[in-house]
Amino acid sequence: MSSRLSYYLQRSVRFLSPAPPVIANRYPRLHYVLRVTEAAGYFLLFGHLFLTYGFSYTGTWGLSMLPSIASSGDFVLISKFYRHGRGLEIGDLVTYKHPYHGDQGVYGIKRLVGLPGDFVLRDSPGAKEGVMIQVPQGHCWIVGDNLPLSRDSRMFGPIPLGLITGKVIAKSQLFGRDFEWMKNPLQDVADDMHDEEDETL
């Protein structure tokens, strides 16, 4: 029985490992170029999949996320596992494709303050109107930490969850200096409140 199994395994390996192509013998240089091109293609494909569905590391600029993220010089590590809003919580820092300039490659970072069904303040705190609105299904509400210098959902409204490209999980200086994991301040406050309630019971 074992000899028959080994025979079939050898046949399978031989079938999965085809003989060297004829071009490798007749045109070795061309064969080398083709192999290098093939390897480069696989490398680019893997890199594209990794950056789209895995992680990316990029520099930031702008004043809208002060003091959480510096106006320049900070680099952020983005997890793409949270694309389209999967697993996000209120208070997370998210990256998104701009709803009006996304076709020009414009992306941003803002704080998530509203998920589908949540009620949020449409205007800045302290505004005269102070209207509350409900975030529609399939959308979210994002706001910059530096409210006076941020263009966010207060201007362009709720954005589709499909425009969320990831979640900022860490930041650092160039080449990883001063690496720091990003914390969710809103979730930390909620946890503290729950702890206080448990202590009073």
The 8 nearest C-alpha neighbors of each residue, nearest first, counted from 0:
[[1, 3, 2, 4, 5, 6, 7, 8],
 [0, 2, 4, 3, 5, 6, 7, 8],
 [3, 1, 5, 4, 0, 6, 7, 8],
 [2, 4, 6, 0, 1, 5, 7, 8],
 [5, 3, 1, 7, 6, 2, 8, 0],
 [4, 6, 8, 2, 3, 7, 9, 1],
 [7, 5, 3, 9, 4, 8, 2, 10],
 [8, 6, 10, 4, 9, 5, 11, 3],
 [7, 9, 5, 11, 10, 6, 12, 4],
 [8, 10, 12, 6, 7, 11, 13, 5],
 [9, 11, 7, 13, 8, 12, 14, 6],
 [12, 10, 14, 8, 13, 9, 7, 15],
 [11, 13, 15, 9, 14, 10, 16, 8],
 [12, 14, 10, 16, 11, 15, 9, 17],
 [15, 13, 11, 12, 16, 10, 17, 9],
 [14, 16, 12, 13, 17, 11, 10, 18],
 [17, 15, 13, 14, 12, 18, 11, 19],
 [18, 16, 15, 14, 19, 13, 20, 12],
 [17, 19, 20, 16, 13, 21, 14, 15],
 [20, 18, 17, 21, 23, 24, 22, 16],
 [21, 19, 22, 23, 18, 24, 17, 30],
 [20, 22, 23, 24, 25, 19, 26, 18],
 [21, 23, 25, 26, 20, 24, 30, 27],
 [24, 22, 27, 30, 21, 26, 20, 25],
 [25, 23, 22, 21, 26, 27, 20, 19],
 [24, 26, 22, 23, 27, 21, 30, 29],
 [25, 27, 22, 29, 23, 28, 24, 30],
 [28, 26, 23, 30, 29, 24, 31, 25],
 [29, 27, 31, 30, 26, 32, 23, 33],
 [28, 30, 32, 31, 26, 27, 33, 23],
 [29, 31, 27, 33, 23, 28, 32, 26],
 [32, 30, 28, 34, 29, 33, 27, 35],
 [33, 31, 29, 35, 34, 30, 36, 28],
 [34, 32, 36, 30, 31, 35, 37, 29],
 [33, 35, 37, 31, 36, 32, 38, 30],
 [36, 34, 38, 32, 37, 33, 39, 31],
 [37, 35, 33, 39, 34, 38, 32, 40],
 [36, 38, 34, 40, 35, 39, 33, 41],
 [39, 37, 35, 41, 40, 36, 42, 34],
 [40, 38, 42, 36, 37, 41, 35, 43],
 [41, 39, 37, 43, 38, 42, 44, 36],
 [40, 42, 44, 38, 39, 43, 45, 37],
 [41, 43, 39, 45, 40, 44, 46, 38],
 [44, 42, 46, 40, 45, 41, 47, 39],
 [43, 45, 41, 47, 46, 42, 40, 48],
 [44, 46, 48, 42, 47, 43, 49, 41],
 [47, 45, 43, 49, 44, 48, 42, 50],
 [46, 48, 44, 50, 45, 49, 51, 43],
 [47, 49, 51, 45, 46, 50, 52, 44],
 [50, 48, 53, 46, 52, 47, 51, 45],
 [51, 49, 47, 55, 54, 53, 48, 52],
 [52, 50, 48, 49, 47, 53, 79, 54],
 [51, 53, 79, 49, 48, 50, 80, 54],
 [54, 52, 49, 79, 50, 51, 78, 80],
 [55, 53, 78, 50, 77, 79, 49, 52],
 [54, 56, 77, 50, 76, 57, 78, 53],
 [57, 55, 76, 75, 77, 74, 54, 58],
 [56, 58, 74, 75, 55, 59, 76, 77],
 [59, 57, 74, 73, 75, 72, 60, 56],
 [60, 58, 73, 74, 71, 57, 72, 61],
 [59, 61, 71, 70, 58, 62, 72, 69],
 [60, 62, 70, 63, 71, 59, 64, 69],
 [61, 63, 70, 64, 65, 148, 145, 60],
 [62, 64, 149, 145, 143, 148, 65, 61],
 [65, 63, 144, 143, 68, 145, 62, 67],
 [66, 64, 67, 68, 145, 62, 69, 63],
 [65, 67, 68, 64, 69, 144, 145, 70],
 [66, 68, 65, 64, 69, 144, 181, 145],
 [69, 67, 65, 64, 66, 70, 73, 170],
 [70, 68, 71, 65, 73, 66, 67, 72],
 [69, 71, 61, 62, 60, 68, 65, 72],
 [72, 70, 60, 69, 73, 59, 61, 58],
 [71, 73, 172, 74, 69, 59, 58, 70],
 [74, 72, 172, 71, 171, 59, 69, 58],
 [75, 73, 58, 171, 57, 170, 172, 59],
 [74, 76, 170, 56, 57, 169, 77, 58],
 [77, 75, 56, 169, 167, 168, 55, 170],
 [78, 76, 167, 55, 166, 54, 168, 165],
 [77, 79, 54, 166, 165, 80, 53, 167],
 [78, 80, 165, 52, 53, 81, 82, 54],
 [81, 79, 78, 82, 52, 53, 165, 85],
 [80, 82, 85, 165, 79, 84, 166, 86],
 [83, 81, 164, 165, 79, 84, 163, 80],
 [82, 84, 161, 160, 163, 85, 162, 164],
 [85, 83, 82, 160, 81, 87, 163, 86],
 [84, 86, 81, 87, 83, 82, 80, 160],
 [87, 85, 81, 84, 88, 80, 82, 83],
 [88, 86, 84, 85, 81, 91, 89, 166],
 [89, 87, 91, 90, 86, 111, 186, 114],
 [88, 90, 112, 111, 91, 113, 87, 185],
 [89, 91, 185, 111, 183, 112, 110, 88],
 [92, 90, 111, 183, 89, 110, 88, 93],
 [91, 93, 110, 167, 109, 166, 111, 90],
 [94, 92, 166, 108, 109, 165, 167, 91],
 [93, 95, 108, 165, 164, 107, 166, 163],
 [96, 94, 163, 164, 162, 107, 106, 97],
 [95, 97, 106, 162, 101, 98, 105, 163],
 [96, 98, 101, 100, 106, 99, 105, 95],
 [99, 97, 101, 100, 96, 158, 162, 155],
 [100, 98, 97, 101, 102, 155, 96, 105],
 [101, 99, 97, 103, 102, 105, 98, 104],
 [100, 102, 97, 105, 104, 96, 103, 99],
 [101, 103, 100, 104, 105, 99, 97, 96],
 [104, 102, 101, 100, 105, 99, 97, 106],
 [103, 105, 101, 102, 106, 100, 96, 97],
 [104, 106, 101, 103, 100, 97, 96, 107],
 [107, 105, 96, 97, 95, 104, 101, 94],
 [106, 108, 95, 94, 96, 109, 97, 105],
 [109, 107, 94, 93, 95, 92, 110, 106],
 [108, 110, 143, 142, 92, 93, 141, 111],
 [111, 109, 92, 142, 141, 91, 143, 90],
 [110, 112, 141, 90, 89, 91, 113, 140],
 [113, 111, 89, 141, 140, 90, 110, 142],
 [112, 114, 140, 139, 117, 111, 119, 89],
 [113, 115, 139, 117, 116, 134, 140, 138],
 [116, 114, 136, 134, 135, 117, 138, 139],
 [115, 117, 134, 133, 135, 114, 136, 118],
 [118, 116, 134, 133, 114, 113, 115, 119],
 [119, 117, 133, 132, 134, 131, 116, 120],
 [120, 118, 131, 132, 121, 133, 117, 113],
 [119, 121, 131, 122, 130, 129, 132, 118],
 [120, 122, 130, 131, 153, 119, 132, 129],
 [123, 121, 120, 129, 153, 126, 124, 130],
 [122, 124, 126, 125, 121, 120, 146, 153],
 [125, 123, 126, 122, 129, 120, 127, 121],
 [124, 126, 123, 127, 129, 122, 128, 120],
 [125, 127, 124, 129, 123, 128, 122, 130],
 [126, 128, 129, 125, 122, 124, 130, 123],
 [127, 129, 130, 126, 122, 125, 121, 131],
 [130, 128, 126, 122, 127, 120, 131, 121],
 [129, 131, 128, 121, 120, 132, 122, 119],
 [132, 130, 120, 119, 121, 118, 129, 133],
 [131, 133, 118, 119, 121, 120, 130, 134],
 [134, 132, 118, 117, 116, 135, 119, 131],
 [133, 135, 115, 116, 117, 139, 118, 114],
 [136, 134, 115, 138, 116, 133, 137, 139],
 [135, 137, 115, 138, 116, 134, 139, 114],
 [136, 138, 160, 159, 115, 135, 139, 161],
 [139, 137, 159, 160, 158, 136, 135, 115],
 [138, 140, 114, 157, 113, 158, 115, 160],
 [139, 141, 113, 157, 112, 152, 111, 114],
 [140, 142, 111, 110, 152, 112, 109, 151],
 [143, 141, 151, 110, 109, 152, 144, 111],
 [142, 144, 109, 63, 64, 149, 145, 146],
 [143, 145, 64, 146, 65, 63, 142, 110],
 [146, 144, 63, 143, 65, 64, 148, 147],
 [145, 147, 149, 148, 144, 143, 63, 123],
 [148, 146, 145, 149, 63, 123, 150, 143],
 [149, 147, 63, 146, 145, 62, 150, 143],
 [150, 148, 63, 146, 143, 147, 151, 145],
 [151, 149, 154, 148, 152, 153, 143, 63],
 [150, 152, 142, 153, 154, 149, 141, 155],
 [151, 153, 156, 155, 154, 157, 141, 140],
 [152, 154, 151, 156, 121, 122, 155, 150],
 [155, 153, 152, 151, 156, 150, 122, 121],
 [156, 154, 152, 153, 151, 157, 158, 98],
 [155, 157, 152, 153, 154, 158, 140, 151],
 [158, 156, 140, 139, 152, 138, 134, 159],
 [157, 159, 138, 139, 160, 156, 140, 98],
 [160, 158, 138, 161, 162, 137, 139, 157],
 [159, 161, 83, 138, 162, 163, 84, 137],
 [160, 162, 83, 159, 163, 84, 82, 164],
 [161, 163, 96, 160, 95, 159, 164, 83],
 [164, 162, 95, 83, 160, 161, 82, 165],
 [165, 163, 82, 95, 94, 162, 79, 83],
 [166, 164, 79, 82, 81, 94, 78, 93],
 [165, 167, 93, 78, 77, 92, 94, 81],
 [166, 168, 77, 92, 76, 93, 169, 78],
 [167, 169, 181, 76, 77, 180, 166, 78],
 [170, 168, 180, 181, 76, 179, 75, 167],
 [171, 169, 75, 179, 74, 178, 76, 180],
 [172, 170, 178, 177, 74, 175, 176, 73],
 [171, 173, 176, 73, 175, 74, 177, 72],
 [172, 174, 175, 176, 74, 171, 73, 72],
 [175, 173, 176, 172, 171, 74, 177, 178],
 [174, 176, 171, 173, 172, 178, 177, 74],
 [175, 177, 172, 178, 171, 174, 173, 179],
 [178, 176, 171, 172, 179, 175, 170, 173],
 [179, 177, 171, 176, 175, 170, 180, 172],
 [178, 180, 170, 169, 171, 181, 177, 168],
 [181, 179, 169, 168, 182, 170, 178, 171],
 [180, 182, 169, 168, 179, 183, 170, 167],
 [183, 181, 184, 180, 168, 187, 91, 169],
 [182, 184, 186, 90, 185, 91, 187, 181],
 [185, 183, 187, 186, 182, 188, 90, 91],
 [184, 186, 90, 188, 187, 183, 189, 89],
 [185, 187, 189, 188, 183, 184, 190, 90],
 [186, 188, 184, 190, 185, 189, 191, 183],
 [189, 187, 191, 185, 186, 190, 192, 184],
 [190, 188, 186, 192, 191, 187, 193, 185],
 [189, 191, 193, 187, 192, 188, 186, 194],
 [192, 190, 194, 188, 193, 189, 187, 195],
 [193, 191, 189, 195, 194, 190, 188, 196],
 [192, 194, 196, 190, 191, 195, 197, 189],
 [193, 195, 191, 197, 192, 196, 190, 198],
 [196, 194, 198, 192, 197, 193, 191, 199],
 [197, 195, 193, 199, 198, 194, 192, 200],
 [196, 198, 194, 200, 195, 199, 193, 192],
 [197, 199, 195, 196, 200, 194, 193, 192],
 [200, 198, 196, 197, 195, 194, 193, 192],
 [199, 197, 198, 196, 195, 194, 193, 192]]
